[in-house]
Amino acid sequence: MSGIIQQVQKRMLISLAQVAKDLNLQEGDHVLIEERDGGIFIRPTRL
C-alpha cells in the first residue's frame, strides 16, 4: 500500500466537487491519496 499527502487546491475541488462536498474538504486542507485494491482512495488527514 502506498500513499501520498496532498494539499487541496481550488482546481482539485472543481474536479472532485461531489467528493469534496461529501468529505467537507476546503481549499488548503490536506488529504491522503492511496492506491489500494485496484482503486484510488482519498481521505482527509491532519498534519
C-alpha positions in Angstrom: 0.0 0.0 0.0 1.4 3.4 -1.0 0.1 6.8 -0.2 0.9 10.5 -0.6 -0.3 13.5 1.3 -1.5 16.3 -1.0 -2.7 19.8 -0.1 -6.0 20.5 -1.7 -6.0 23.2 -4.3 -9.0 25.1 -5.7 -8.7 23.3 -9.2 -8.9 20.0 -7.4 -12.2 21.0 -5.7 -13.7 21.8 -9.0 -12.6 18.4 -10.5 -13.7 16.5 -7.4 -16.7 18.6 -6.5 -19.0 15.9 -5.2 -16.3 14.0 -3.4 -15.0 17.3 -1.8 -18.6 18.1 -0.7 -19.1 14.7 0.8 -15.8 14.9 2.7 -16.3 18.5 3.6 -12.9 19.4 2.0 -11.9 23.1 1.7 -9.0 24.7 -0.2 -5.8 24.3 1.8 -6.9 21.0 3.6 -4.6 18.0 3.3 -5.7 14.6 2.1 -4.1 11.2 1.9 -4.4 9.6 -1.5 -3.8 5.9 -1.6 -3.7 3.4 -4.4 -5.2 0.2 -3.0 -7.2 -2.8 -4.2 -7.2 -1.5 -7.8 -8.6 1.8 -6.8 -7.7 5.3 -5.6 -8.8 6.3 -2.1 -8.9 9.8 -0.8 -9.3 10.6 2.9 -8.8 13.8 5.0 -5.7 13.9 7.2 -4.5 16.1 10.0 -0.9 17.3 10.0 
